[in-house]
Amino acid sequence: MTITNAYLTHNRPYTKRSKTTAIAIHWVANPGSSAMANRNYFQNTDVEVSANYVIGLEGEVICCIPDAEVAWCTNQANAYTVSIENCHPDWTGEFRAATYRSLVELTAQLCQKYQLHPETGGVIRHYDVTGKDCPKWFVPENHGGTDTKDGAHWKKFLKDVANQMRQSKKESQMNPSKNLPKPYLVKVTADVLNIRKGAGTQYPVVGTIQDRGVYTIIDACNNWGFLKSKAGWICLDYTEKRS
């Protein structure tokens, strides 16, 4: 899975969440549309709507708003959820296999990042917040969706995410250096950039960078990088990669 950052400059409140307690799953409700088309809709519409991520029909993933920030996607749950919109080919809302695979992988990564468990409330549907039939494939048919009455599609998805998390953990333990990136340089673009104990805003601040200097990153987790000095993690959204 490759994530492409195409950050919004409109419909982006630039507000950092104080906590993240769930990943919220959605459908775009626009059959056949692409991930980039939905991202561009967020950018250009006068309606206050956006999402952290959009997954396309071919499994492509676009990050519209860094997942540490609020997006306008899940109504009253915006303040504590990361939102993932998903493209679909028709009005049943069923996701293509490539979309589903990326959704499972991305959701698992975010659950690991924010220390959430998918089967104990760490992953929710838009439906769970408002009763809306979103995402339709994961909402029971007796509530306007296309899932079975006992929610078989949704239960399978949560189980698949949990299995992906276990598999990723197992692979990490067996090959601890497998996913380490080659060290690279970044230039800090913020006047003050927090250094945190872990890869996420839920971790305490252990220092700051205030010189807009160039630093070496030796490990990465989503949009967070670990400093060569081992001082901690910084958010790479506020840096520029140097060759």
C-alpha positions as CSV (number, residue, x, y, z in Angstrom):
1,M,0.0,0.0,0.0
2,T,1.3,3.4,-1.0
3,I,-0.1,6.6,0.5
4,T,0.0,9.8,-1.6
5,N,-0.2,13.0,0.3
6,A,-2.4,15.5,-1.5
7,Y,-3.2,17.9,1.3
8,L,-6.3,20.1,1.2
9,T,-5.9,23.9,1.6
10,H,-9.7,24.3,1.7
11,N,-12.1,22.5,4.0
12,R,-9.2,21.8,6.3
13,P,-9.6,23.3,9.8
14,Y,-5.9,22.8,10.7
15,T,-7.0,21.6,14.2
16,K,-5.0,18.9,16.0
17,R,-7.1,16.4,17.8
18,S,-6.4,16.2,21.5
19,K,-7.3,12.4,21.4
20,T,-7.9,9.7,18.9
21,T,-10.2,6.9,20.1
22,A,-11.5,5.4,16.9
23,I,-11.1,5.0,13.1
24,A,-14.3,5.9,11.3
25,I,-15.1,4.1,8.0
26,H,-17.2,5.7,5.2
27,W,-18.3,5.3,1.6
28,V,-18.2,8.2,-0.9
29,A,-21.8,7.5,-2.1
30,N,-20.7,8.4,-5.7
31,P,-20.3,5.1,-7.6
32,G,-17.4,4.9,-10.0
33,S,-15.7,8.0,-8.8
34,S,-11.9,8.0,-8.1
35,A,-10.0,8.8,-5.0
36,M,-8.6,12.0,-6.5
37,A,-11.9,13.1,-7.8
38,N,-13.3,12.9,-4.3
39,R,-10.3,14.7,-2.9
40,N,-10.8,17.5,-5.5
41,Y,-14.4,17.7,-4.5
42,F,-13.4,18.4,-0.9
43,Q,-10.9,21.0,-2.2
44,N,-13.4,22.9,-4.4
45,T,-16.9,22.6,-2.8
46,D,-18.5,25.2,-0.6
47,V,-20.0,22.4,1.6
48,E,-18.0,21.9,4.8
49,V,-16.8,18.3,4.1
50,S,-13.5,16.5,4.0
51,A,-11.7,13.3,5.1
52,N,-8.3,12.3,6.3
53,Y,-8.0,9.5,3.7
54,V,-9.7,8.4,0.5
55,I,-9.2,4.9,-0.9
56,G,-9.7,4.5,-4.6
57,L,-11.1,1.7,-6.8
58,E,-7.6,0.4,-7.6
59,G,-6.6,0.5,-3.9
60,E,-4.8,3.8,-4.2
61,V,-4.7,5.8,-0.9
62,I,-4.8,9.6,-0.8
63,C,-4.2,11.5,2.4
64,C,-6.2,14.7,2.2
65,I,-5.5,15.8,5.8
66,P,-2.8,14.5,8.1
67,D,-4.4,11.9,10.4
68,A,-3.4,13.9,13.5
69,E,-5.8,16.7,12.4
70,V,-9.5,17.0,12.5
71,A,-11.4,16.4,9.2
72,W,-15.1,17.3,8.6
73,C,-16.4,13.8,7.9
74,T,-18.0,12.1,10.9
75,N,-20.2,14.8,12.4
76,Q,-20.0,14.9,16.2
77,A,-17.2,12.3,16.2
78,N,-14.8,14.5,14.2
79,A,-13.0,15.5,17.3
80,Y,-11.9,12.0,18.2
81,T,-11.8,10.0,14.9
82,V,-9.6,9.5,11.9
83,S,-11.8,9.3,8.8
84,I,-11.4,7.0,5.8
85,E,-13.6,7.4,2.8
86,N,-13.9,4.5,0.3
87,C,-14.7,4.5,-3.4
88,H,-17.1,1.8,-4.8
89,P,-18.2,0.8,-8.3
90,D,-22.0,0.7,-7.8
91,W,-24.8,1.6,-5.5
92,T,-24.5,-1.7,-3.5
93,G,-21.5,-0.1,-1.8
94,E,-19.5,-3.2,-2.1
95,F,-15.8,-2.4,-2.3
96,R,-13.5,-3.9,-5.0
97,A,-10.9,-6.3,-3.7
98,A,-8.1,-3.8,-4.1
99,T,-10.0,-1.2,-2.2
100,Y,-10.8,-3.6,0.6
101,R,-7.2,-4.8,0.9
102,S,-6.0,-1.2,1.3
103,L,-8.8,-0.4,3.8
104,V,-7.8,-3.4,5.9
105,E,-4.1,-2.5,5.8
106,L,-4.6,1.2,6.4
107,T,-7.1,0.7,9.3
108,A,-4.7,-1.8,10.9
109,Q,-1.8,0.7,10.6
110,L,-3.9,3.4,12.2
111,C,-5.1,1.1,15.0
112,Q,-1.5,0.3,15.8
113,K,-0.4,3.9,15.7
114,Y,-3.2,5.1,18.0
115,Q,-3.2,1.9,20.1
116,L,-6.8,0.9,19.3
117,H,-8.4,-2.5,19.0
118,P,-10.8,-2.9,16.1
119,E,-13.1,-5.4,17.8
120,T,-13.6,-3.4,21.0
121,G,-14.7,-0.1,19.6
122,G,-11.5,1.1,18.0
123,V,-13.1,1.0,14.6
124,I,-16.5,2.4,13.9
125,R,-18.9,3.2,11.0
126,H,-20.4,6.6,10.2
127,Y,-23.6,4.7,10.9
128,D,-22.6,4.2,14.5
129,V,-22.5,7.9,15.1
130,T,-25.5,9.2,13.1
131,G,-27.5,6.2,12.0
132,K,-26.7,7.2,8.3
133,D,-26.4,4.2,5.9
134,C,-22.6,4.8,5.6
135,P,-20.7,2.8,4.6
136,K,-23.6,1.1,2.9
137,W,-21.8,-2.3,2.6
138,F,-21.3,-2.4,6.3
139,V,-24.8,-1.3,7.4
140,P,-27.5,-4.0,8.0
141,E,-30.1,-4.3,5.3
142,N,-32.9,-3.6,7.8
143,H,-31.3,-0.2,8.5
144,G,-30.9,0.9,4.9
145,G,-27.6,-0.8,4.0
146,T,-26.5,-3.9,2.1
147,D,-24.9,-5.9,4.9
148,T,-26.8,-8.9,6.3
149,K,-29.1,-8.4,9.2
150,D,-26.5,-9.8,11.6
151,G,-23.7,-7.6,10.1
152,A,-21.6,-10.3,8.6
153,H,-19.7,-8.0,6.3
154,W,-18.8,-5.6,9.1
155,K,-17.8,-8.4,11.5
156,K,-15.6,-9.9,8.9
157,F,-13.9,-6.6,8.2
158,L,-13.1,-6.0,11.9
159,K,-11.7,-9.6,12.2
160,D,-9.6,-9.0,9.0
161,V,-8.2,-5.8,10.6
162,A,-7.4,-7.6,13.8
163,N,-5.7,-10.4,11.9
164,Q,-3.7,-7.9,9.8
165,M,-2.5,-6.3,13.1
166,R,-1.4,-9.6,14.4
167,Q,0.4,-10.5,11.2
168,S,2.2,-7.2,11.0
169,K,3.3,-7.6,14.7
170,K,4.6,-11.1,14.0
171,E,6.5,-10.0,10.9
172,S,8.0,-7.1,12.8
173,Q,9.2,-9.4,15.6
174,M,10.7,-11.8,13.1
175,N,12.3,-9.1,10.9
176,P,12.9,-6.1,13.2
177,S,14.9,-4.2,10.5
178,K,12.8,-5.3,7.5
179,N,10.7,-2.1,7.3
180,L,13.4,0.4,8.4
181,P,13.9,3.0,5.7
182,K,17.3,4.1,4.4
183,P,18.2,7.2,6.5
184,Y,17.3,10.4,4.8
185,L,17.4,14.2,5.5
186,V,14.5,16.5,6.1
187,K,14.3,20.2,6.6
188,V,11.9,21.4,9.3
189,T,9.4,24.0,7.9
190,A,7.7,24.9,11.2
191,D,8.9,27.6,13.6
192,V,8.4,25.2,16.5
193,L,8.1,21.4,15.9
194,N,7.4,19.1,18.8
195,I,9.5,16.0,19.4
196,R,7.4,13.2,20.9
197,K,8.2,10.0,22.7
198,G,6.2,8.0,20.1
199,A,4.9,8.3,16.6
200,G,1.7,10.2,17.3
201,T,0.2,13.1,19.1
202,Q,-1.0,10.9,21.9
203,Y,2.6,10.6,23.1
204,P,4.1,13.2,25.4
205,V,6.3,16.0,24.1
206,V,10.0,15.4,25.0
207,G,11.5,18.4,23.3
208,T,11.2,20.9,20.4
209,I,13.0,21.9,17.3
210,Q,13.1,25.7,16.7
211,D,15.8,26.3,14.2
212,R,14.2,25.1,11.0
213,G,17.3,23.0,10.6
214,V,18.1,19.8,8.6
215,Y,17.8,16.5,10.5
216,T,18.3,12.8,9.7
217,I,15.4,10.4,9.9
218,I,16.3,6.7,10.6
219,D,12.8,5.2,11.0
220,A,9.3,6.1,9.9
221,C,5.7,5.3,11.0
222,N,3.1,6.7,8.6
223,N,3.7,10.5,8.7
224,W,6.2,10.4,11.6
225,G,9.9,10.1,11.5
226,F,12.4,9.0,14.2
227,L,15.4,11.3,14.7
228,K,19.0,9.9,14.3
229,S,19.8,11.6,17.6
230,K,17.2,9.3,19.2
231,A,15.6,12.4,20.8
232,G,12.2,11.1,19.6
233,W,9.7,11.3,16.8
234,I,8.7,14.3,14.7
235,C,5.7,14.8,12.4
236,L,6.9,14.8,8.8
237,D,4.0,16.9,7.6
238,Y,6.1,19.9,8.8
239,T,9.2,19.0,7.0
240,E,10.6,18.8,3.4
241,K,12.6,15.8,2.3
242,R,16.1,16.6,1.1
243,S,18.1,14.5,-1.4
